[in-house]
Each structure stands twice: as C-alpha cells, then as structure tokens.
Amino acid sequence: MSDDEVDEELLALLRKSLGIANGNVGRAPETKVLECAEHVYNNAVDVALDPQGTKAAASMIWTSMQSKGYSTETWSGHELHPQTKDAAAVDFIFTMDLLNFCFWSEENPDERFSVVYRGKIWTGYWSLVAALQRALDEEIPITSSDFWQDREECTDEALGYVFRSATKEQIPLLEKRMECLRQAGQVLYQRFQCSFTTCIREAKGSAAALVNLLVDNFPCFRDEVKFEGHKVRLYKRAQILVADLWACFEGETYGRFDDIAKITAFADYRIPQMLHSLGCIHYSPPLDHHIRQLRPIESGHPWEVQLRGCSVWCVELIRREILRRNPGVAVNAILIDFFLYDTMKQLEAQGTEAVPHHRTRSIWY
C-alpha cells in the first residue's frame, strides 16, 4: 500500500470501535472494480490497449449484437440455463457461480473433462451447468445449501459422483469446489437464513451492493490482488453472479437492479484472448511468447493482473465508444462480455483461435 492510500478496512474497524456511523451511509454503493481496472491499465507495461483497434471493435461488436438480436433473452435461450423464474432458479445460479471457475485442460479435446447429458457432450463452463442439471434430474439436491452442510449425505464421494466425467480427467480443482460449496453453506446458515434470496433482499435492488455483500461475507468471492502498491478488486464471479440473475430474470423480481450499469466485464481468460484477436490489446514480447508456449502464469502475477485489469478497462472503452456513436442505446458491459465470450467459444469450436488463452489455475475465474 502506498503512503497516500486509505486502508478502508482499517478505517471501518476504527469507526465501529469508536461508535461512529459508517461514513458511506447515504452514498450509492460502489464496487471499485472499474476504478481498479483503470489503475492497472495506467500502470501496465506488458499489456497495452490499441485505441484504433478498440474503436473498430466497438463498431463490429455493436453491429453483430444488433444482427443477432443479442439481449438478456440470449442467456435464457440456452437449453442448459434455468428456464423458470423462481427461487429455484436463484439457487441454481448461486450454485453455478460458486463453482464457475477454471475449466481449461492440458489434455487433447477428446480427453478433457466432459459431461454427457441429454445425449450431448458438454465441456468447459457448460460441463458444470450440465453436471448440475444432471444431478437435479437424478434427485440429488446439489443446489441446496442444506445438502452442502450434510456431511452424511454430501460426502466427497457424492460430490465426485455429481461431477463425474465422461473421460479419465476429473473436473479441475474438485477439492476447491467442494470447499466453496461447504463454506458457502455455512455462511448462508449463519447469516442469511439458509437462502441466497435473503442476500438479494438485503442488497435492496443494487447490483453493486450485492457484489459487495458477496465479497464481504463469502471468502471464495473475494477476488483481490495487489498491483503497483494498490489493492485491486476484480470480483469476476461475484459480478457474473449478479449479471446471471439480471439476465435470467430479465431485470425483474430477483434480477431487478437499479444500478446494473455498475457491473463491469468479467476478468477471466477468454475475454483477453478475444480482445487480442480483435486487435484491441497487445502483449509485450515476453508475455506473448509465454502465452503461445502454453506456459502457466501464477495467480496474482503482474502479467495475470494486467491481462485481467486491462481487459475490463478495454470493454469499458468499447462500451463508451458504442454509446458515443449510438446515443441512448441499451448496451452495457455485461452484454458485451457475454457476446465476446460466446464469439470466442465459437472460434475455439472451429479451431480458428488466433492466440491461446493464458493459463492460470485459480478459483477466481
């Protein structure tokens, strides 16, 4: 931490010990993710943004989104996503995004972790969603926090069965996923009446408040690192949980957030890859070589922080450019991110990726 940076956590503890009211009372909640992303961009030396490439990408992205009718309905249109709009869908989305991390494999495509469900083979993120749906079909209450805490029923073996693979490779970081479920179950029991819908109610229609609530109460959502003397908040899974609720419920009931525009792009490994393919960002020669050689990058390494932070800031600049050219249109970072992710997955399926994604093993994305 730099000498001039305020330690907000220490300040909050001091206020509490002195009986002083929270200094943020009356202020709109903020996640500070975008502010942190700009800090990373301003101090990055291995990832650079291309202004012209970003403007060109903004035009292409908006044109493509319009032609495909890209909206929240696109999310619900996938056969594996929840089709109901009720508390059961909330439980499913919470479970899904508790475990929504690290699906990349070093194996050949035919040998990587995959799930067979409804006569299809699912990989990557969709393998997780398929495994959850398969478990529910088999009457395993995998989306119930009561089940997560029941050590007699929710054993390691039972969870291993839920996430069983069609190949020899098991789902990456299985033990970490088990830990996330059990930890979250305890928090819901102790703090939120065993239901994530309580968290949503406490956020009072604020996307930023719900992100902060997740980060403050659930350690597995606390996606923070140090970069150039500052704490950087990235909060990929906390933000995508809010985004998935918003998309599933189309901005109504459990998905109504008055400040949904405060949610940024989700700092993962696919968005930097897509932005690089579009000519929006460039890598330094050492980083570029490292990624193309499929070498791992440690979680929290400056390279990784730059890849993630600069991608968030780049999507924000794309959003601003779209609005500059098309004032008043309904577009936000969530829809742009969803579009970029889906497009990148299509390129992967076609075998036309221009550059590999970076490889980091972590629970954050």
Number of C-alpha atoms within 10 A of each C-alpha: 12 10 6 6 10 11 11 9 9 10 13 16 13 12 14 12 9 9 9 11 10 12 10 9 8 7 7 10 18 17 21 17 25 21 15 21 25 18 20 26 24 12 13 20 13 18 27 20 21 15 15 11 16 22 18 16 20 24 15 13 19 22 13 13 16 10 9 11 11 17 19 19 13 15 19 19 12 10 9 18 19 20 13 12 17 13 13 14 19 25 17 20 24 23 22 21 21 21 25 23 22 20 19 19 16 10 10 8 10 10 13 22 25 29 25 17 16 11 7 10 13 20 22 19 16 17 22 24 25 24 24 22 22 19 18 15 10 10 9 18 15 23 22 18 23 17 18 24 18 12 11 10 13 19 15 14 10 15 19 16 12 19 22 18 20 17 14 11 15 15 25 17 16 15 12 13 19 17 15 20 21 19 17 24 23 17 18 21 15 10 12 16 12 18 20 22 18 13 19 26 12 14 19 13 18 23 30 26 21 24 26 22 17 23 21 11 15 19 13 21 25 20 18 17 15 14 19 13 10 15 16 22 20 29 25 27 28 28 29 23 23 28 27 22 24 22 21 27 23 19 16 13 14 21 23 20 24 13 15 21 13 21 25 27 30 28 27 25 21 23 27 29 22 25 21 23 16 18 16 24 22 19 18 13 11 10 19 16 12 15 18 12 11 13 13 12 17 13 16 16 13 19 21 22 24 26 27 26 30 27 33 29 24 26 27 20 18 25 22 18 19 23 17 11 12 13 10 9 10 9 18 21 23 27 21 23 20 21 20 22 20 15 15 20 15 13 14 13 10 9 9 10 16 13 13 19 19 24 20 20 16 14 19 23 20
